[in-house]
Amino acid sequence: MGLMTEIKQSASIEEVALRLGMMVVHERGKVMAVCPFHDDHHPTMELNTSGKYQGRYICRACPKDPGEGDVVDLVKRVLNLTDDSRHSADVRAALWIKGEDRRAPIAPPREQKVYDAPTLNEDLTAFAFQAHVELTDKARFWLMRRGLGPVIETFSLGSTDAAGFPESLLPDYYAADRNRVVKHTNFRNRVVIPYIGVGPDVAYVNARALDDRKPKYLKAQTPHKTAQTPPYLLEAILAEGADDIWLCEGELDCLSLYAARPDIHACAIPGVATLHDKYLPMFSGRRVWIVMDNDDAGERARRDLEKKLLPFARVIHEVYAPSEYNDVNEMLVKTGRKCVAGYLEACIRKAVRRTVFRPF
């Protein structure tokens, strides 16, 4: 076994983070750390200590690319290691982890505080309702510029940029470093997308920034430690008896399909890692259309989703937007609803003979 493989398989990413002087907390069943790569005021970096992604970190709030990597990448970036005359940066990081390279500075570990996070955000209905009622002209125009004007009322889209939006209705946030529950004020100045289910209550929301604030998308913390956010609109379309399910990358692409074809059944996930195994049986016996972005991450997501869904779905189709567009929403903005609707109709008509739709 080579040095790199040995280190990546055996090193504890949590212990390495502590050696690097990072603040690590156990929050809601996850190991979280204050991200050293951006101005982080609470733990936003997740350290995977078990499962498929064991030994990897990811910070979805990190504006610096990449915001994820393995234990060697973490050491290399925190210590700013570069190639030297003897070893590459990766090897230097591996030797540091193994304890054979002490030339790089080791910050003293911070005092660790481990708290058990409380239950919060069990019902976000009032927040979602108020955001819809107080949808501003600025936010409405933002949505209309993205071709989503026709779905604003249907899916109760809202915003929090109105002057005087009540702070008491904002989602709660558990500040692990202070062991306090506070109002998440970063939900201000955002478009609010409520997760509509089969009943009137809203348990999950996603919020997209109207300015340059980070993260671009912000989800309210799930109410329970073991709770997993369901795919956007999946429960609602299954209640309608959907046989064909269009699975999109992100809520805006999902809403774009509805703007073009209101009779479609679409749902969305922010990324393949967010499709939890507990929801896979919901696709059983159904025709699934995978609509991901036209980039490397989207291509990886297609492969991973197809592998996950193959044991359950009746048939799986891959649908690509024309190559000049990065995603469905960009296609909607630049070509209009009729063009997107026509393309979707062409995919459906040819589905008997094709499983991959890649326009040239």
N, C-alpha and C positions, 0 to 999 in steps of 0.2 A: 504494500500500500504506500503510495507517495505521500510526501509531507502535506501537500495541500488537501488531499482527500482525507488524510488522517485528522487534520485540524478541523476541517469543516464538519466531519462526522462526530468528533469526540468533544470539541470545545463547547462549553455552555455559554450561550450568547448573553445570558443574564450575568454570569460571573465576569465575563469579559467587559461588559458595560460598567459594572461596579469598579473593576480595575482601572477603567478609563476615567473614573470620577463622575460618571453620569448619575443623575438622580433617578432611581428605579423605585416604582411602587407597584403593588399588586392591587389592581382595580377591576372589580366586576368580573373576576375570574380570569383576567388577562394580566400579563406582565407589561407594564407601560414605563416609558422613560421620557424625561425631558429631552427633546431633540436638540443636539448640539449644532445642527446645521442651519437653524433659523432662529429668530427671536421668539423663543417658546417660553410661555409663562405657566404652562401646565403640561403634564405628560401627554404628548400626542404621538410618540413613536411606540409602535407595538413590537415587542420582542417575542418571537415565536419560539417557545421552549418545548413544544411537542407537536405531533401531528405531521401532516404532509410538508409544511413549510418550516419545520424545526431548524433552528440555527440561522433564520433569516429575520431581518427587521424591515419595517415599512412605516413611513410617516406620510400619511395622506394630506397633511397640512403643510408639507415642506415645499417651498417654491423652488428649491434647488434640485436640479435633475442630475442623477436619479435620486428619488426619495426612498429607495429600497436597495437591499443587497444582502450578502451573507456576512458571517462573523469576520471574515478577512477584510471585506470591503469596509466594514465599520471601523476596524482598527486603522486601516490605511487612510481613511478620510479624517478621522478624529485626530490622528497624530500627524497628518499631512505628510505621509511617507512617499518618497519618490525612488526611482531606480538609482542604485549606486554602482560602483565598479565591480562589486561582488555579487549583489543580488538584485532581483527585480523588487518592485514595491510590494507585490503580493507575497513574495517569499519573506521579505523583511517583516511584514505583518504577521505571517505564520510563525516565524521564529520568535517574535515578541510574545505572541500568545503562548507558545510552548515554553517560554521563559529563558530562551537562549540568546535573546537580543535585548539587553537592558540599556542600550544607548539612547533609545527614545524615552522621553520623559513620561513618568507614570504619575498621574494626578492622585492625590490622596482621596480615598473613597469618602463620599459624603455619608452623613448619618441617614440611615434608611428608616422610613416610617411606613408601616404596612397597615392599611385600613380596610375594613369591609364596607364596600359602597352600599348605600341605602337604595331602596326602591324609589324610583322617580319617573316622571313623565308617563304615568299610567293612562292619562286621558288628555289628548291635545286638541280636543274638539273645539273648545272655546278659543284657543289660540288660532286655529285654522279658520274658524268662522269669522273672527274679528279681522284677520288678515284679508279675507275675501271681501268683507264689507268695506274695509278701508283701502282697497286697491287704488293706488294713485294713478293719475294720468301718466306720470313718468313710467311707472311699472307697466301699465297697459300698453303704452307705446313700445316699450322694450319687447314685450311679448308679440305685439303685432308686427314689429320689424323682423321677427323670427318666424313669421307665418302662423302664429299660434292664436291669433285673435278669435277664430271660430270655436276654440275649445276652452276659453276662459271660464265661461259660465258652466259648461258641462262638467268640468273637473274642479270647479271651485278654487281656481287659482287666486292667489292673493299677494299682498306685499306688506312689508313692515317699515316702509320709508315715510309713512305719514307722520307729520308733526304731532307729537303727543300720543303716539301709539303706546298703550299701557304696558309698562314694564312688568306688571304683575302677571301678565298672560304669556310672557316669553317662556320658552322651555327652561327647565332646570338644568343645572350643570353641577356635577359633583367634583369639587376641587380636592383631589386626593392629597395634595401636599399640605392643605390646611384642614382637611377633614370637615369640610363645610359644603352645604348645598346652596348654590347661589343662582341668580338669574343669568342666563347666558345672553349677555348683551351683544355678542357678535351676531345674533340673529337679526339685528336691526339692519335696515337698508338692503333687504333681500326680497326676491320673489319667492313665495311660499308655495310648495307643491304638496298638498296633503295626500296621504295614502288612503284612498277611499276603498272600503271593504264592502261586506254584505250588509252591514248595519250602519246606523247613523254616526257611530263613534269613530274618531280618528286617533289611532294609536301611534302612528309614525308620520313624520314630515321630512322633507328635504327642502333646503333653502339655497337658492342661487344668488350670489352677490350681484348687486347692481353697479358696483364699483370695482376697484382693484384689490379689495381686501382679500385676505387669505383665511381659511381655504376658500376656493371658489364655490364649492358645494359644502354645506354644513348640515349634518343630520342630528336630530335630537337624540340624546343618549337613550338607549332602549330601556324599558321600564324594569326589566328583571335581568339578573346576571346572566342567565342562560338564554335570554331572548335573542332570536335571530330575526333581523328585518326581512319580511317576505318580499318577493319581487313586486314591484309597483303594479297595481291593478290586477294581479293574478287571481286573487280570491274573488274579485268582482266579476271577472269575465268567466270564471268557472261556474259561478252562480247562475250565469246566463246560459250555461250549457255549451260553452265554446268547444268546437271540435278542432278548429285550426287556431293555433296560438303563434303570434308573431313576437319573438323575443328580441328586444332591442337593447342596445348599450346606452343606458341613461334615459331618464324620464323625458327629456326634451325630444329625443328621437321617437319615443313612443307616442308622445302627443302630436308629433309631426305626422305620423301615420294616421291618427284619428282626424287631424285637420284635413288630410287629403281624402280619406275614406272613412266616414263616420261609422260604417257598418262592420269595420274590421274588429278583430279581437287581439289587442296588443298588450304586452306587459314589458317591464324593463328591469334590468339590474345594472348597477354602476360598474360592475366588472365580474369576471367569472368567479373570483374568489368569494364574492358575496352571495352566490347561489348555494345556499346551505343544502346539505344532503336531505334534510327533513322535507324539503319542498319538491324533490325530484319525483316522488310518486304522483304528484299532482299533474304531471305531464303524461301519465300512463294512457296508452291507446290513442294519443292525439297526434295530429300532424303539426310539427313544429317548424317554424320558419326563423332561422337565426339571422338577425340583421345587425352586424357589428360595424365599427368604423373601418375605413379604408387605410389602416396603418398597421404597423407590425404588432402592436398590442391587440388590435382587433382580430388579426389573423390568428394569433395565439389563442385568443378567446374563443374563436370559432372551433378550433381543434379541441380545446379543453371542454367546451360545452357539448360538442358532439359526443365526445367520449363519455361524459357524465350522463347524457340523456339517452344514449343508444339502448340501454336496457329497459327503458320505459316508453319512449315515444314510438308511435306506429311508423312514422317516416320523418326524416329530418331533411329540410331544404336549407341551403345556404344562399342568402340573397345579398348581392353586392350592389351598392350604389355605383353609378358611373364613375370611372376613375378620376374624373376632374373634380369630384366632390369628396370631401373627407367623410361626410356622414349624411344621413337622411335629412337632417334639419337644414344643412347647407344646400342640399338639392332642392328642398322646398322653397327656401328663400330665393334662390337664383332662377328657378324654373317655374314655380307656382304649383298650386294644388292640383290642377288638371294633369300636369305632366307626371307628378308623382303618382296620382291615382291611375293613370294609364300604364305606368310601369308596373305597379302592383298587379293590375289586372292581367298584364301580359305574363307575369310570373305565375299567376294562378291558372291561366289557360294552358300553359305549357308544363304544368307540374306533373302531368302524367308521364312525360318523356324525360324530364330533367330534374335533377336534385340540386344542381348548382346553377345560379343565375348570375353570370358575370358579364355585363355589357361591354362591348368593345367599340 
